[in-house]
Amino acid sequence: MRCNDDAIKQSVCIYQAILADVDKTYPMRGGGGIGSIKGTSTWDYKVKILQEGRTDHIDYTVRIGAGGKVKIVGKKESTESHGPPHTPLGPPIRR
């Protein structure tokens, strides 16, 4: 696929590059998996990975180089905590 032919092909190539990077580099294999991948601008994307009690965020900046190859040029990781754990049938556990 030529990633610089049109906007749809470009998006598909960018998503594939991001998914390959997450698969290769993200260490936590449990949890709820990938919750979303969202383009926030032409070259910036946000990935949410769902874990118990938190969401891990990975912000990517990409470029498409010569020959249509996607290159990840920036990557920033952060974590959002969701507070105390909940029991399956009740309110939050008080500690």
C-alpha positions as CSV (number, residue, x, y, z in Angstrom):
1,M,0.0,0.0,0.0
2,R,1.3,3.5,-0.8
3,C,0.7,5.4,2.3
4,N,0.9,8.8,0.7
5,D,-1.7,8.2,-2.1
6,D,-4.7,9.7,-0.2
7,A,-6.0,10.6,3.2
8,I,-7.7,7.2,3.9
9,K,-4.6,5.2,2.9
10,Q,-2.5,7.6,5.0
11,S,-4.7,7.0,8.0
12,V,-4.6,3.2,7.6
13,C,-0.8,3.2,7.5
14,I,-0.5,5.5,10.5
15,Y,-2.9,3.3,12.6
16,Q,-1.0,0.2,11.5
17,A,2.3,1.7,12.6
18,I,0.9,2.8,15.9
19,L,-0.7,-0.7,16.5
20,A,2.6,-2.4,15.7
21,D,4.5,-0.1,18.1
22,V,2.0,-0.7,20.9
23,D,2.2,-4.5,20.3
24,K,6.0,-4.4,20.4
25,T,6.6,-2.0,23.3
26,Y,3.6,-1.9,25.7
27,P,4.5,-4.3,28.6
28,M,1.1,-4.8,30.3
29,R,-0.6,-7.5,28.4
30,G,-3.7,-7.9,30.6
31,G,-6.5,-5.5,31.4
32,G,-9.1,-4.4,28.8
33,G,-6.8,-3.9,25.8
34,I,-6.8,-0.9,23.5
35,G,-9.8,1.3,24.3
36,S,-9.3,3.8,21.5
37,I,-6.9,5.4,19.0
38,K,-7.8,8.9,18.1
39,G,-6.3,11.4,15.7
40,T,-6.1,14.8,17.2
41,S,-4.4,16.5,14.3
42,T,-2.8,15.5,11.0
43,W,0.3,14.1,12.7
44,D,-0.8,13.6,16.4
45,Y,-2.6,10.5,17.8
46,K,-3.8,9.4,21.2
47,V,-4.0,5.8,22.3
48,K,-5.9,4.7,25.4
49,I,-5.1,1.3,26.9
50,L,-7.5,0.1,29.6
51,Q,-6.2,-1.4,32.8
52,E,-7.9,-2.2,36.0
53,G,-8.1,1.0,38.0
54,R,-6.4,3.1,35.4
55,T,-6.0,4.1,31.8
56,D,-2.6,4.3,30.2
57,H,-2.2,7.0,27.6
58,I,0.3,7.0,24.8
59,D,0.6,10.1,22.6
60,Y,2.2,9.7,19.2
61,T,3.6,12.1,16.7
62,V,4.1,10.7,13.3
63,R,5.4,11.7,9.9
64,I,5.2,10.1,6.4
65,G,8.6,10.1,4.8
66,A,9.9,9.3,1.3
67,G,8.2,6.4,-0.3
68,G,5.2,6.7,2.0
69,K,6.8,5.1,5.1
70,V,5.3,6.1,8.5
71,K,7.9,7.2,11.1
72,I,7.1,7.7,14.7
73,V,8.9,10.9,15.7
74,G,7.5,11.4,19.2
75,K,6.0,9.3,21.9
76,K,4.8,10.3,25.4
77,E,3.3,8.0,28.0
78,S,1.1,8.9,31.0
79,T,-1.3,7.2,33.3
80,E,-4.8,8.3,34.5
81,S,-5.9,6.7,37.8
82,H,-9.5,5.9,38.4
83,G,-9.5,5.8,42.2
84,P,-10.2,2.9,44.5
85,P,-11.3,-0.4,43.2
86,H,-15.0,-1.3,43.0
87,T,-16.5,-4.5,44.0
88,P,-18.5,-6.3,41.2
89,L,-21.8,-5.8,43.1
90,G,-21.4,-2.7,45.2
91,P,-20.0,0.7,45.8
92,P,-16.3,1.6,46.0
93,I,-14.3,-0.2,48.7
94,R,-13.4,2.2,51.5
95,R,-9.8,1.8,52.7
